[in-house]
Amino acid sequence: MKIVILGGTGLIGARLVVLLERTRHQVVSASRRTGVNSFTAEGLASALEGADVVVDVSNSSYTDEAGAAEFFEVSTLNLLHYGAAAGVRHHVALSVVGTERLARSEGGYFRAKALQERLVRESGRPYTIVHATQFFEFVRSIADRGTASGVTRVADVMIRPMAAADVAHAALGIALGRPHERVVEFGGPEVASLEEFVWRDLLRDDDPRQVEADPLARYFGAEIGEDELLPGADATLTATRFADWVARRRAAR
Ligand SMILES: NC(=O)c1ccc[n+]([C@@H]2O[C@H](COP(=O)([O-])OP(=O)(O)OC[C@H]3O[C@@H](n4cnc5c(N)ncnc54)[C@H](OP(=O)(O)O)[C@@H]3O)[C@@H](O)[C@H]2O)c1
C-alpha cells in the first residue's frame, strides 16, 4: 500500500514514518518541509497520487480559535477532496480523547479539533478517528502554561497520558487495518491526577517549581469535570509507563 503521512515531520508523524519504513509499504512523509501544504493544497495532488491510506497527524501552529479552526477546516477539506480524487480508501485522523467534551466549554483549539472530526465523519469517505490521551512529551507545556511566580497551578483533573512512541504504534495499527468508521480510543497504562504527572515530569529535571491542583484552573481554557480527560472503558491501553519513558530518555542522552 502507499501510505501518506500528513504531518510526517511532527512529533507523532516522524515516529510513524520510521515505523512504516520498516514495513513493505510505501510511505510518503508530507508537510510544508517536504513541499506539501495541506492548507494551500500545494503539492497535495502529487503526494496523494496512487495513495491507499492517508494518516493526518498534522497540527495547527495557531491555538486561537480563529486560526486553529481555519487551519483544520481548510486542511481537512483539502485532504478529503484530493484524497477522494486519488482514490484513497482509508482516511485516518489523530485527535484528542474528550475533544467533544472539551469543545463544549472551550472556544479555541478543541472546537477546531471537533470541527475537523465532524468534517471527516460527514465526508462519506472511509475513515477512522484515533483519539489519544495527553502525550508524556506534552506534560511540560501544561506545566509551563500554568506557572506564575514559581508555582504551577493545574486543573484538578485525572489523566491517563501515553508516550508519543505508543501513539505512533497505535496509529500504525489503525493505518494498516480496515476503516472503523468511528472513533477508536487509546490511553496510557496509568491513571493519576494532572498534578501528579506534572510533578513527576518536573522531578525528572530537578525543576524546583511547586505544583498545585487548583479547582478553579481551566484545562487550556476548558472547564471540565475530574474524569473528562479519561478515555472510555473500551480504550486500548498502551504499555509504556511514565517511569519507563523517563528511563529511556535518560539512556538516550
Ligand atoms: N499534544 C497532545 O498531548 C495530543 C494528544 C492527543 C492528540 N493530539 C493530536 O496529535 C496531532 C499531532 O500532534 P503533534 O504534537 O505530533 O504535532 P506537531 O509535532 O506539532 O507536528 C505538526 C505537523 O504538522 C505539519 N504541518 C503544520 N502545518 C501544515 C500545513 N499547512 N501543511 C502540511 N503540514 C503541516 C508540521 O510540519 P511542517 O511545519 O513542516 O509543515 C508537522 O509535521 C494533533 O492533531 C493533535 O491534536 C495531541
The ligand as an SDF file (V2000), in Angstrom:
LIG
                    3D

 48 52  0  0  0  0  0  0  0  0999 V2000
   -0.3500   17.0390   22.3890 N   0  0  0  0  0  0  0  0  0  0  0  0
   -1.0800   16.0430   22.8510 C   0  0  0  0  0  0  0  0  0  0  0  0
   -0.9530   15.6300   24.0280 O   0  0  0  0  0  0  0  0  0  0  0  0
   -2.0830   15.3850   21.9370 C   0  0  0  0  0  0  0  0  0  0  0  0
   -2.8890   14.3710   22.4570 C   0  0  0  0  0  0  0  0  0  0  0  0
   -3.7550   13.6950   21.5730 C   0  0  0  0  0  0  0  0  0  0  0  0
   -3.8160   14.0580   20.2280 C   0  0  0  0  0  0  0  0  0  0  0  0
   -3.0270   15.0800   19.7590 N   0  0  0  0  0  0  0  0  0  0  0  0
   -3.1140   15.4090   18.3210 C   0  0  0  0  0  0  0  0  0  0  0  0
   -1.9860   14.8620   17.6580 O   0  0  0  0  0  0  0  0  0  0  0  0
   -1.7880   15.5340   16.4080 C   0  0  0  0  0  0  0  0  0  0  0  0
   -0.3050   15.6370   16.1070 C   0  0  0  0  0  0  0  0  0  0  0  0
    0.3290   16.3580   17.1260 O   0  0  0  0  0  0  0  0  0  0  0  0
    1.9210   16.5430   17.1520 P   0  0  0  0  0  0  0  0  0  0  0  0
    2.2560   17.0200   18.5350 O   0  0  0  0  0  0  0  0  0  0  0  0
    2.6070   15.3270   16.5770 O   0  0  0  0  0  0  0  0  0  0  0  0
    2.0890   17.7550   16.1410 O   0  0  0  0  0  0  0  0  0  0  0  0
    3.4370   18.5650   15.7880 P   0  0  0  0  0  0  0  0  0  0  0  0
    4.6430   17.9060   16.3830 O   0  0  0  0  0  0  0  0  0  0  0  0
    3.1780   19.9910   16.0900 O   0  0  0  0  0  0  0  0  0  0  0  0
    3.5450   18.3660   14.2070 O   0  0  0  0  0  0  0  0  0  0  0  0
    2.6570   19.0140   13.3460 C   0  0  0  0  0  0  0  0  0  0  0  0
    2.9550   18.5700   11.9300 C   0  0  0  0  0  0  0  0  0  0  0  0
    2.0280   19.2180   11.0530 O   0  0  0  0  0  0  0  0  0  0  0  0
    2.7490   19.7460    9.9440 C   0  0  0  0  0  0  0  0  0  0  0  0
    2.0160   20.8810    9.3870 N   0  0  0  0  0  0  0  0  0  0  0  0
    1.6240   22.0250   10.0070 C   0  0  0  0  0  0  0  0  0  0  0  0
    1.0000   22.8550    9.1440 N   0  0  0  0  0  0  0  0  0  0  0  0
    0.9630   22.1950    7.9550 C   0  0  0  0  0  0  0  0  0  0  0  0
    0.4710   22.5010    6.6610 C   0  0  0  0  0  0  0  0  0  0  0  0
   -0.1420   23.6730    6.4060 N   0  0  0  0  0  0  0  0  0  0  0  0
    0.6200   21.6020    5.6700 N   0  0  0  0  0  0  0  0  0  0  0  0
    1.2460   20.4020    5.9000 C   0  0  0  0  0  0  0  0  0  0  0  0
    1.7380   20.0500    7.0890 N   0  0  0  0  0  0  0  0  0  0  0  0
    1.6240   20.9280    8.0970 C   0  0  0  0  0  0  0  0  0  0  0  0
    4.1220   20.1210   10.5330 C   0  0  0  0  0  0  0  0  0  0  0  0
    5.1480   20.1490    9.5870 O   0  0  0  0  0  0  0  0  0  0  0  0
    5.6370   21.4840    8.7980 P   0  0  0  0  0  0  0  0  0  0  0  0
    5.8660   22.5370    9.8500 O   0  0  0  0  0  0  0  0  0  0  0  0
    6.8440   21.0410    8.0550 O   0  0  0  0  0  0  0  0  0  0  0  0
    4.5090   21.8280    7.8850 O   0  0  0  0  0  0  0  0  0  0  0  0
    4.3530   18.9120   11.4530 C   0  0  0  0  0  0  0  0  0  0  0  0
    4.8770   17.8320   10.7050 O   0  0  0  0  0  0  0  0  0  0  0  0
   -2.5480   16.8790   16.5510 C   0  0  0  0  0  0  0  0  0  0  0  0
   -3.6040   16.9070   15.6380 O   0  0  0  0  0  0  0  0  0  0  0  0
   -3.0670   16.8890   17.9840 C   0  0  0  0  0  0  0  0  0  0  0  0
   -4.3460   17.4380   18.0740 O   0  0  0  0  0  0  0  0  0  0  0  0
   -2.1780   15.7370   20.5760 C   0  0  0  0  0  0  0  0  0  0  0  0
  1  2  1  0
  2  3  2  0
  2  4  1  0
  4  5  1  0
  4 48  2  0
  5  6  2  0
  6  7  1  0
  7  8  2  0
  8  9  1  0
  8 48  1  0
  9 10  1  0
  9 46  1  0
 10 11  1  0
 11 12  1  0
 11 44  1  0
 12 13  1  0
 13 14  1  0
 14 15  2  0
 14 16  1  0
 14 17  1  0
 17 18  1  0
 18 19  2  0
 18 20  1  0
 18 21  1  0
 21 22  1  0
 22 23  1  0
 23 24  1  0
 23 42  1  0
 24 25  1  0
 25 26  1  0
 25 36  1  0
 26 27  1  0
 26 35  1  0
 27 28  2  0
 28 29  1  0
 29 30  1  0
 29 35  2  0
 30 31  1  0
 30 32  2  0
 32 33  1  0
 33 34  2  0
 34 35  1  0
 36 37  1  0
 36 42  1  0
 37 38  1  0
 38 39  2  0
 38 40  1  0
 38 41  1  0
 42 43  1  0
 44 45  1  0
 44 46  1  0
 46 47  1  0
M  CHG  2   8   1  16  -1
M  END
$$$$
